[in-house]
Amino acid sequence: MRIWVVTKTFALALAGAGLFQLLGLPLPFLFGPMATCLLAALAGVRLEGVAPLSDAARAVLGIAVGASVTPALLGQVPTMAVTLALIPAYVAVIGLVGVPFFHRLCGFDRVTSYYAAMPGGFQDMVYFGQQAGGDVRALALIHATRVLIIVTLVPVLLVGVGGLSLDAPTGVPAAELPAGQLALMVAVGLAGWKGGARLGLFGPAILGPLILAALLTLAGVLQHRPPAEAIMAAQFFIGTGIGLNYRGVTLAELRRDVAAGAAFALLLAVLAGAFTLLARALGGAAWLELFLSFAPGGQAEMAVLALVAGADLGFVVAHHLGRILLVIAGAPVAARWALRR
């Protein structure tokens, strides 16, 4: 039965990708699977993914990001220092706005409100909230909706306001890459993923390969990003995973948890725009990189958008890693202080 459900799930995802491609819509391999799996999940269709495939997709993006960590990028660190210094203020403002929003306006308990407002990694915030006694299902739906809205809204703004086409080449075809480099990428992905998990890294599937690929790139050993086909497959599995987050959702959860998550995501979009303008005035970096750096989506999703927009991938991911590291390290400590008060 499980094999049939998984097969049905990926058939729906492939149909969505094909339909979006046929209609000429942007990012068909991300938005097509996301749309069809989301609609099927909301309709009550039984769906199931394969967790290792989702992790493998994140490993591909981790290698792509790590391969962008070049000596030239390290030379930009003094330039990034100003905008990176805004990350703690950005997270603090989100918390000051988000916690009262969820607690006073939406009626969630204090623990759930706190971890729902924190713009950290999806799994990490749900785990921390569970350990503190929060509503796990509500947290999962709120953060899934945050990622869904941000991933949908950012391309719309980039195309409609920024005038971008989102068709920047994400990599060269696999046939044009040396076989040794392809084999090295596979080894980096597996070693980084499993090694990161053994070391207890947060998000080991993406962060482990990222660190290992960055070290090898700086050493001159890894000289290419993953091929275009691998990036396309990563988009497919990430889009499918976003849609699968809504399996089993009830009408009551739609009215309360998903609606609250969607409203908060729009508030986050406004805050991200404000900090983008502030960072542009203070740091002088290009608006595209700054906009993607402050958009509060997930690491993998924002890496995909940076790739297709032709942005400086290392610059964008450095800011997202800074935000997520800050939230993961500080959220439990700040929660104990805030909830005690």
C-alpha positions in Angstrom: 0.0 0.0 0.0 2.8 2.4 0.9 4.5 1.9 -2.5 1.2 2.7 -4.2 0.7 5.9 -2.2 4.3 7.1 -2.9 3.9 6.3 -6.6 0.6 8.2 -6.7 2.2 11.2 -4.9 5.1 11.5 -7.3 2.8 11.0 -10.3 0.8 14.0 -9.1 4.0 16.0 -8.6 5.2 15.1 -12.1 1.8 16.1 -13.6 2.0 19.4 -11.8 5.6 20.1 -13.1 4.5 19.1 -16.7 1.4 21.3 -16.5 3.3 24.4 -15.3 6.0 23.7 -18.0 3.3 23.5 -20.7 1.7 26.7 -19.5 5.0 28.5 -19.4 4.7 29.4 -15.7 7.9 30.3 -13.7 9.8 27.6 -11.8 7.6 24.7 -13.0 9.7 22.1 -11.2 9.2 23.9 -7.9 5.7 25.4 -8.1 4.1 22.6 -10.2 4.7 19.8 -7.7 4.0 22.2 -4.8 0.6 23.2 -6.2 -0.7 19.7 -7.1 0.4 18.1 -3.9 -1.0 21.0 -1.9 -4.4 20.8 -3.6 -4.5 17.0 -3.3 -3.5 17.2 0.4 -6.3 19.8 1.1 -8.7 17.6 -0.8 -7.9 14.7 1.6 -6.0 12.6 -0.9 -3.6 10.2 0.9 -0.1 11.2 0.0 3.4 10.2 1.2 6.9 11.2 0.3 10.3 9.6 0.7 12.3 11.5 3.4 15.8 10.5 2.0 14.9 12.0 -1.4 14.0 15.3 0.3 17.3 15.2 2.2 19.2 14.4 -1.0 17.6 17.5 -2.6 18.9 19.6 0.2 22.4 18.0 -0.1 22.5 19.1 -3.8 21.7 22.7 -2.8 24.2 22.5 0.0 26.9 21.6 -2.5 25.7 24.4 -4.9 26.0 26.9 -2.0 29.4 25.5 -0.9 30.8 25.7 -4.4 29.9 29.4 -4.4 32.2 30.1 -1.4 35.2 31.3 -3.4 38.1 33.6 -2.4 36.2 36.4 -4.2 33.2 35.8 -1.9 35.5 35.9 1.2 36.7 39.2 0.0 33.2 40.5 0.3 33.0 39.8 4.0 33.8 43.3 5.1 31.0 44.5 2.8 28.6 41.9 4.3 29.5 42.9 7.9 27.1 45.8 7.9 24.1 43.9 6.6 24.9 40.8 8.7 24.9 43.0 11.8 21.2 43.9 11.0 20.2 40.2 11.4 19.9 40.3 15.3 17.7 43.5 15.1 15.6 41.8 12.3 15.0 38.7 14.4 14.2 40.8 17.5 11.6 42.9 15.6 10.0 39.8 14.2 9.7 38.4 17.8 8.3 41.6 19.2 5.7 41.7 16.4 5.0 38.0 16.1 4.5 36.8 19.7 1.7 39.4 20.5 0.2 38.6 17.1 -0.1 34.9 17.8 -1.0 35.2 21.5 -3.3 38.2 21.7 -4.8 38.3 18.2 -4.9 34.6 17.3 -5.4 33.1 20.7 -2.6 30.6 20.8 -0.9 29.8 24.1 2.3 31.6 25.0 4.7 28.8 24.2 3.1 28.1 20.8 3.0 31.8 20.1 6.7 32.3 20.8 7.9 29.4 18.6 5.4 30.2 15.9 6.9 33.7 15.7 10.6 32.7 15.5 11.9 32.7 11.9 14.1 29.7 12.3 14.2 26.3 10.6 10.9 24.5 10.2 11.9 21.3 12.0 13.9 23.1 14.7 11.1 25.4 15.7 8.6 22.5 15.9 11.0 20.5 17.9 11.8 23.3 20.4 8.1 24.1 20.7 7.3 20.4 21.4 9.9 20.2 24.1 8.5 23.4 25.7 4.9 22.1 25.7 3.6 23.9 22.6 1.0 22.8 20.1 3.1 20.7 17.7 0.5 20.5 14.9 -0.2 24.2 15.0 3.5 25.0 14.9 4.0 22.7 11.9 1.2 24.2 9.9 2.2 27.8 10.8 5.8 27.4 9.7 4.8 25.4 6.6 2.5 28.2 5.6 5.2 30.8 6.3 7.5 29.0 3.9 4.7 28.4 1.3 3.7 32.1 1.3 7.3 33.5 1.2 8.3 31.0 -1.6 5.3 32.0 -3.6 5.4 35.8 -2.9 9.1 36.3 -3.6 9.1 35.2 -7.3 5.9 37.3 -7.9 7.7 40.4 -6.6 10.9 39.6 -8.4 9.0 39.2 -11.7 6.3 41.8 -11.2 8.2 44.6 -9.5 11.9 43.7 -10.2 11.3 42.8 -13.8 13.4 39.6 -13.6 12.6 36.5 -15.7 13.9 33.9 -13.2 15.5 31.9 -15.9 19.1 32.3 -15.0 21.1 29.1 -15.7 21.4 27.1 -12.5 24.2 24.9 -13.8 25.7 23.3 -16.9 24.3 19.9 -18.2 25.8 16.8 -16.5 27.2 15.7 -19.8 29.5 18.7 -19.9 31.0 18.2 -16.5 34.1 16.0 -15.8 33.3 12.6 -14.5 35.7 13.1 -11.6 33.9 16.3 -10.5 30.5 14.5 -10.6 31.9 11.7 -8.5 33.4 14.1 -6.1 30.0 15.9 -5.7 28.3 12.6 -4.9 31.0 11.8 -2.3 30.7 15.3 -0.8 27.0 15.1 -0.6 27.0 11.7 1.2 29.9 12.4 3.5 28.7 15.9 4.4 25.1 14.8 5.0 25.9 11.7 7.1 28.9 13.4 8.9 26.8 16.4 9.7 24.1 14.2 11.2 26.6 12.4 13.3 28.0 15.7 14.6 24.5 16.9 15.5 24.4 19.8 13.0 21.0 21.5 12.5 19.8 20.8 9.0 22.7 18.3 8.4 21.5 17.4 4.9 22.2 20.9 3.6 24.7 22.3 6.1 27.1 19.3 6.1 27.6 19.2 2.3 27.7 23.0 2.3 30.7 23.1 4.7 32.5 20.3 3.0 32.0 21.7 -0.5 33.1 25.2 0.7 36.4 23.8 2.1 37.1 21.8 -1.1 36.2 24.8 -3.3 38.5 27.1 -1.4 41.2 24.4 -1.7 40.7 24.3 -5.5 39.6 20.7 -5.5 35.8 21.2 -6.3 35.6 23.5 -9.3 31.9 23.2 -10.4 28.4 23.5 -9.1 26.0 20.5 -9.4 24.7 20.0 -12.9 21.4 21.6 -14.0 19.6 18.3 -13.8 20.4 17.9 -10.2 19.2 21.4 -9.4 16.0 20.7 -11.3 15.5 17.5 -9.3 16.1 19.3 -6.0 13.4 21.9 -6.9 11.0 19.0 -7.7 11.5 17.3 -4.3 11.5 20.5 -2.3 8.3 21.6 -4.0 6.7 18.3 -3.4 7.7 18.4 0.3 6.1 21.8 0.8 2.8 20.5 -0.5 3.0 17.4 1.6 3.1 19.5 4.8 -0.7 19.9 4.5 -1.6 16.2 4.7 -4.5 15.6 6.9 -5.3 19.3 7.5 -8.8 19.9 8.8 -11.2 22.8 8.2 -10.7 24.0 11.7 -6.9 24.0 11.2 -7.3 25.9 7.9 -9.4 28.6 9.6 -7.1 28.9 12.6 -3.5 27.7 12.1 -3.1 28.1 8.3 -4.9 31.5 8.3 -2.7 32.7 11.2 0.4 31.5 9.4 -0.6 33.2 6.2 -1.3 36.5 7.9 2.0 36.4 9.7 3.9 35.6 6.5 2.4 38.8 5.0 3.6 40.8 8.1 7.0 39.2 7.7 7.1 40.3 4.0 6.5 43.9 5.1 9.3 43.7 7.7 11.6 42.1 5.2 11.0 44.9 2.8 11.7 47.5 5.5 15.0 45.8 6.4 15.9 45.5 2.8 15.6 49.2 2.3 17.5 49.9 5.6 20.3 47.4 4.5 20.5 49.0 1.1 20.9 52.5 2.7 23.6 51.3 5.1 25.5 48.5 3.2 25.2 49.5 -0.4 24.8 45.9 -1.7 22.6 45.2 -4.7 18.9 45.2 -3.9 18.4 41.7 -5.3 20.8 40.1 -3.0 19.5 42.1 0.0 15.9 41.3 -0.8 16.5 37.6 -1.0 18.8 37.7 2.1 16.0 39.2 4.3 13.1 37.2 2.9 12.3 34.8 5.8 12.0 31.5 3.9 13.8 28.2 4.4 17.5 27.7 3.5 16.8 25.3 0.7 13.9 27.3 -0.8 15.8 30.6 -0.8 18.9 28.9 -2.3 16.7 27.8 -5.2 15.3 31.3 -5.7 18.8 32.8 -5.5 20.0 30.4 -8.2 17.2 31.0 -10.7 17.3 34.8 -10.1 21.0 34.9 -10.8 21.8 36.4 -7.4 25.1 36.0 -5.5 24.3 32.7 -3.8 27.0 32.9 -1.2 25.9 36.4 -0.1 22.2 35.3 0.2 22.8 32.1 2.1 25.3 33.7 4.5 22.5 36.0 5.8 20.0 33.1 6.0 22.5 31.0 7.9 23.2 33.9 10.2 19.4 34.3 10.9 18.8 30.6 11.5 21.9 30.1 13.7 20.9 33.1 15.8 17.3 31.8 16.2 18.4 28.2 17.0 21.1 29.2 19.5 19.0 32.0 21.1 15.4 30.9 20.9 15.4 28.4 23.8 17.3 30.8 26.1 15.1 33.8 25.2 12.0 31.7 25.5 12.8 30.8 29.1 13.3 34.4 30.0 10.3 35.7 28.1 7.9 33.0 29.3 9.0 33.4 32.9 8.2 37.2 32.7 
